[in-house]
Amino acid sequence: MVASYRELTVWRKAMELVVAVYSVTSQLPRDERFGLADQLRRAVVSIPSNIAEGHARQSQREFAHFLSVALGSLAEVDTQLDLATRLELLDATVVDDIIESIDHLRAMLLKLLKSIRNRVAGVSDGEPPDYLIEESP
């Protein structure tokens, strides 16, 4: 396992998602700033926070648990952005780019979670874990 959660590609991508969601929620109408905007921001911040906390626990089993929590928060963000688009509170083209990032992050989290669960079970999946794969921008 890598020494710091900051080395995890999945954590860095989650941090980028936080920045994107904060940016788009600033475009919400004023009356939604304390409703949907706050809920979206709390949920998106939870994603890299749970990745970091799980990694810091130094237990593969606990890391897997926290990755599952991060996936739940990711689904929450996805749902809330979909809702904001359906209610025409946010521009669909802007949200579509974020949804694409969400889909990519979900795939990374699922792959990492599978790898960790296989490791805990003593099964090799034959692929390097996502935190060892460097992606080009």
Phi and psi in degrees as a GROMACS rama.xvg file:
@    title "Ramachandran Plot"
@    xaxis  label "Phi"
@    yaxis  label "Psi"
@TYPE xy
-66.9572  156.061  VAL-2
-69.6418  -35.6696  ALA-3
-131.814  141.997  SER-4
-59.5744  -24.2883  TYR-5
-65.0495  -18.547  ARG-6
-83.7982  -10.0451  GLU-7
-77.478  122.626  LEU-8
-58.1731  -39.4963  THR-9
-63.8612  -35.5222  VAL-10
-68.4229  -42.6219  TRP-11
-63.4352  -40.2368  ARG-12
-65.7688  -37.3181  LYS-13
-65.3958  -38.1149  ALA-14
-64.7486  -39.5319  MET-15
-62.5134  -37.2333  GLU-16
-64.8663  -39.0571  LEU-17
-57.6837  -47.376  VAL-18
-60.3954  -44.0191  VAL-19
-64.0397  -42.3057  ALA-20
-69.2203  -40.6416  VAL-21
-60.024  -40.3164  TYR-22
-63.8904  -47.8318  SER-23
-70.6994  -33.6557  VAL-24
-70.6674  -20.7113  THR-25
-69.6234  -14.0897  SER-26
-89.7862  -6.45389  GLN-27
-66.859  151.569  LEU-28
-57.5862  151.339  PRO-29
-53.0252  -39.7768  ARG-30
-71.1388  -9.28189  ASP-31
-101.225  -3.36261  GLU-32
-61.6556  -33.087  ARG-33
-101.224  1.43182  PHE-34
-107.878  -95.5265  GLY-35
-61.8815  -39.6771  LEU-36
-61.6311  -47.282  ALA-37
-62.8427  -42.3755  ASP-38
-64.0572  -44.041  GLN-39
-61.3084  -44.3168  LEU-40
-65.8273  -41.7868  ARG-41
-62.948  -43.4889  ARG-42
-64.8501  -43.7413  ALA-43
-70.0812  -35.6327  VAL-44
-66.0379  -29.989  VAL-45
-63.6749  -27.6805  SER-46
-65.335  -61.9635  ILE-47
-66.7814  -28.1975  PRO-48
-64.0455  -42.1873  SER-49
-71.6166  -34.3963  ASN-50
-61.9026  -46.5531  ILE-51
-64.23  -46.5776  ALA-52
-63.4001  -43.4242  GLU-53
-61.7409  -41.9598  GLY-54
-64.4064  -38.741  HIS-55
-68.8566  -20.0705  ALA-56
-68.5294  -16.7177  ARG-57
60.7564  27.2002  GLN-58
-134.282  125.011  SER-59
-59.8072  -40.2275  GLN-60
-62.7674  -44.6175  ARG-61
-69.4623  -37.2041  GLU-62
-58.7622  -44.5426  PHE-63
-59.63  -41.6125  ALA-64
-59.985  -47.6896  HIS-65
-68.9019  -30.5716  PHE-66
-65.8758  -36.5658  LEU-67
-63.7984  -40.5211  SER-68
-63.5278  -42.2938  VAL-69
-60.7096  -40.156  ALA-70
-62.9267  -38.627  LEU-71
-62.8158  -43.5603  GLY-72
-64.9356  -36.7466  SER-73
-63.1796  -41.5439  LEU-74
-64.0653  -37.0375  ALA-75
-62.5842  -46.0197  GLU-76
-62.0322  -45.0635  VAL-77
-57.1433  -48.0105  ASP-78
-63.1505  -44.1933  THR-79
-67.7782  -36.4354  GLN-80
-67.6204  -39.351  LEU-81
-60.6535  -44.3382  ASP-82
-61.8104  -45.3473  LEU-83
-60.9979  -34.7721  ALA-84
-71.5952  -44.8084  THR-85
-62.6961  -34.0488  ARG-86
-82.4464  1.10758  LEU-87
58.7127  35.7633  GLU-88
-88.8496  -24.5739  LEU-89
-130.872  150.08  LEU-90
-70.2491  127.918  ASP-91
-60.5816  -36.2093  ALA-92
-67.0565  -35.509  THR-93
-69.3939  -44.6309  VAL-94
-66.5298  -35.4256  VAL-95
-57.4679  -39.9506  ASP-96
-63.3878  -39.893  ASP-97
-69.0468  -39.9512  ILE-98
-61.3748  -37.5742  ILE-99
-61.5463  -42.3355  GLU-100
-64.378  -39.1303  SER-101
-62.3281  -45.5689  ILE-102
-60.9527  -41.6282  ASP-103
-65.6558  -44.3951  HIS-104
-64.8782  -39.7688  LEU-105
-59.5927  -45.0505  ARG-106
-61.6722  -41.6994  ALA-107
-64.0589  -45.206  MET-108
-62.9271  -43.1306  LEU-109
-64.0339  -40.2935  LEU-110
-66.0502  -43.2062  LYS-111
-65.3819  -42.7383  LEU-112
-61.4127  -43.9742  LEU-113
-61.2176  -44.1396  LYS-114
-60.8617  -44.1003  SER-115
-67.1439  -44.4331  ILE-116
-62.5323  -38.4434  ARG-117
-64.4471  -41.3115  ASN-118
-62.3865  -43.131  ARG-119
-61.809  -37.7618  VAL-120
-82.3658  -4.96496  ALA-121
79.2288  22.187  GLY-122
-109.282  133.211  VAL-123
-92.8131  131.93  SER-124
-94.1604  -2.57164  ASP-125
75.8056  -0.0796917  GLY-126
-117.4  146.532  GLU-127
-67.7349  142.644  PRO-128
-62.7823  153.442  PRO-129
-57.7225  -28.7438  ASP-130
-73.5459  -6.01254  TYR-131
-102.536  -4.02137  LEU-132
-99.9169  118.715  ILE-133
-90.285  131.418  GLU-134
-104.708  148.382  GLU-135
-82.9268  148.9  SER-136
